[in-house]
Amino acid sequence: MKVLALDTTTRGGSVAVVDDDRVIAERGGDQARTHAERLPGEMLAIAAATQTPLASVDLFAVASGPGSFTGLRIGIATVQGFAFVQGRGMVGVSALEALAHCASVGLSAGAHVAAWMDAYRRDIFASDGRVGLRPGSSRRARSAERRQPGGHLGEVVERVRCAVRGHR
């Protein structure tokens, strides 16, 4: 399952090509140029560099926030365009959930996990929780739970897996 992913939650942003569970390539963007100046060129460039024709992409993923409104809008619109033209699905992924999930790998159940991003203007975007098994999941993958009822930082993984299963 090939995924072409875009993150515009930060000034630099990033693009990646993932094949099943393996990151084929990942590139950070040029912070001196706006997302509007760089997209969709960065996505096309990484697809070409990895010899991944857009027609072979099974799913398009985009970071859905938090981040600057303009950056998110540009990223989501770009990915929607690719998904529409290729007739493929897309999935939104919370940047904080993804960071917390990555940070939780290898930690014991109950360990505290926090993720934060620079929100500029002397603010931060933050999330914290405890590592645990996703309730109701038959998978033994660890995820970090939000302290809000019913929310799980590891849901990002399940959303992508469900989207992938639905597009096979």
Residue pairs with C-beta under 8 A, 6 or more apart in sequence:
1 19
1 20
1 58
1 59
1 164
1 168
2 17
2 18
2 19
2 52
2 56
2 57
2 58
2 59
3 16
3 17
3 18
3 19
3 57
3 58
3 59
3 60
3 61
3 160
3 164
4 15
4 16
4 17
4 43
4 46
4 47
4 52
4 54
4 57
4 59
4 60
4 61
4 82
5 15
5 16
5 17
5 18
5 60
5 61
5 62
5 63
5 93
6 13
6 14
6 15
6 39
6 43
6 60
6 61
6 62
6 63
6 75
6 78
6 79
7 13
7 14
7 15
7 62
7 63
7 75
7 95
8 35
8 39
8 62
8 63
8 67
8 71
8 72
8 74
8 75
8 78
9 63
9 65
9 66
9 67
9 68
9 71
9 72
9 75
9 95
9 117
10 67
10 71
10 117
10 118
11 29
11 31
11 71
12 28
12 29
12 30
12 31
13 28
13 29
13 35
13 38
13 42
13 71
13 75
14 26
14 27
14 28
14 29
15 26
15 27
15 29
15 42
15 43
15 46
16 23
16 24
16 25
16 26
16 27
16 46
17 23
17 24
17 25
17 26
17 46
17 47
17 50
17 52
18 24
24 50
24 52
25 46
25 49
25 50
27 42
27 45
27 46
29 35
29 38
29 42
30 38
35 70
35 71
35 74
35 75
36 74
39 74
39 75
39 78
40 78
40 81
40 82
43 78
43 82
44 54
46 52
47 53
47 54
47 57
54 82
54 85
54 86
55 86
57 82
57 86
57 88
58 88
58 164
58 167
58 168
59 88
59 89
59 90
59 91
59 160
59 163
59 164
59 167
60 79
60 82
60 83
60 86
60 88
60 89
60 90
60 91
61 79
61 90
61 91
61 92
61 93
61 160
62 75
62 76
62 78
62 79
62 90
62 91
62 92
62 93
63 72
63 75
63 92
63 93
63 94
63 95
63 98
64 72
64 76
64 92
64 93
64 94
64 95
65 72
65 94
65 95
66 94
66 95
66 96
66 117
66 119
66 125
67 95
67 117
67 125
68 120
76 92
79 90
80 90
82 88
82 90
83 89
83 90
88 167
89 163
89 166
89 167
90 163
91 159
91 160
91 163
92 159
93 156
93 159
93 160
94 156
95 117
95 125
96 115
96 116
96 117
96 125
96 126
96 127
96 153
97 115
97 127
97 153
97 154
97 155
97 156
98 156
99 115
99 117
99 127
100 113
100 114
100 115
100 127
100 128
100 129
100 144
100 153
101 143
101 144
101 153
101 154
101 156
101 157
103 113
103 114
103 115
103 144
104 111
104 113
104 131
104 142
104 143
104 144
104 153
104 154
105 142
107 113
107 131
107 142
108 131
109 130
109 131
109 132
109 133
109 142
110 130
110 131
110 132
111 130
111 131
112 128
112 129
112 130
112 131
113 128
113 129
113 130
113 131
113 144
113 153
114 126
114 127
114 128
114 129
115 126
115 127
115 128
115 153
116 124
116 125
116 126
116 127
117 124
117 125
117 126
118 124
118 125
119 125
127 146
127 153
128 147
129 144
129 145
129 146
129 147
129 153
130 144
130 145
131 142
131 143
131 144
131 145
132 142
132 143
132 144
132 145
133 140
133 141
133 142
133 143
134 141
134 143
134 152
134 154
134 155
134 158
135 152
137 158
141 154
141 157
142 154
143 152
143 153
143 154
143 155
143 157
144 152
144 153
144 154
145 151
145 152
145 153
145 154
146 152
146 153
